[in-house]
Amino acid sequence: MFCVIYKSVKRDQTYLYVEKKDDFSRVPEELMKGFGTPQLAMLLPLDGRKKLVGADLEKVKAALADQGYYLQLPPPPENLLKQHLETMGKK
């Protein structure tokens, strides 16, 4: 199984995985509007891989099979104050 990964021009660190190059037919129109014009990032074979960076491999495979796309969002921002307070023993 292969997938094609596109980078969003509107949202930093946001990626869209689809089954076929330039085939966004199964991606909701509203999602595409918010994503912007997709920029090809890479073609990626999923078979034989043990993991992906930034996404759960099994969730990606399931989403591609079920809905035809997977949307990878950026990780939530770190709360450095909370981390500091926890290290200091305060909550």
C-alpha positions in Angstrom: 0.0 0.0 0.0 1.3 3.4 -1.0 0.1 6.8 0.1 0.8 10.3 -1.1 1.5 13.1 1.4 0.7 16.7 0.8 1.7 19.7 2.9 -0.7 22.5 3.6 0.2 26.0 2.5 -2.3 27.5 5.0 -1.5 25.6 8.1 2.0 24.9 9.4 2.9 21.3 10.1 -0.4 20.0 8.6 -0.3 17.1 6.2 -2.9 15.3 4.1 -2.4 11.6 3.2 -4.3 10.3 0.2 -4.3 7.0 -1.7 -3.5 8.3 -5.2 -1.6 11.3 -6.4 -3.7 14.3 -7.0 -6.9 12.4 -6.1 -8.8 14.4 -3.5 -12.2 13.1 -4.5 -12.9 11.5 -1.1 -11.6 14.5 0.9 -14.4 16.7 2.2 -14.7 20.1 0.4 -14.6 22.1 3.7 -11.3 20.3 4.7 -9.8 21.2 1.3 -10.8 24.9 1.7 -9.1 25.0 5.1 -6.1 23.1 3.9 -5.4 25.3 0.9 -3.7 24.2 -2.3 -1.9 21.0 -1.5 1.9 20.8 -2.1 3.3 17.4 -2.8 5.6 16.4 0.1 6.3 12.7 -0.7 5.2 9.3 -1.9 5.4 6.8 0.8 5.1 3.0 0.8 3.2 1.9 4.0 3.7 -1.9 3.7 6.7 -3.1 5.6 7.0 0.0 7.7 6.9 -0.3 11.5 6.1 3.4 12.2 5.7 6.9 10.9 7.0 10.2 12.2 4.1 12.2 13.6 1.3 9.8 12.9 0.2 6.3 14.0 0.8 3.9 11.1 -2.3 1.7 11.8 -4.6 4.8 12.1 -3.2 6.1 8.8 -3.9 2.7 7.1 -7.4 2.5 8.6 -8.3 6.0 7.6 -7.1 5.6 4.1 -9.1 2.4 3.7 -12.3 3.7 5.4 -12.5 7.4 4.3 -9.8 7.7 1.6 -7.6 10.3 3.5 -5.8 11.0 6.7 -5.2 14.4 8.2 -2.1 14.9 10.3 -2.3 17.9 12.5 0.6 19.6 14.3 1.3 18.5 17.9 -0.2 20.8 20.6 2.1 23.5 21.9 4.1 22.7 25.0 3.0 24.4 28.2 6.4 25.3 29.5 5.1 27.0 32.6 3.1 23.9 33.6 6.2 21.8 33.1 8.3 24.1 35.2 5.8 24.1 38.0 5.6 20.3 38.0 9.4 20.1 38.2 9.3 22.4 41.2 6.7 20.2 42.9 3.7 22.6 42.4 0.6 22.0 40.5 
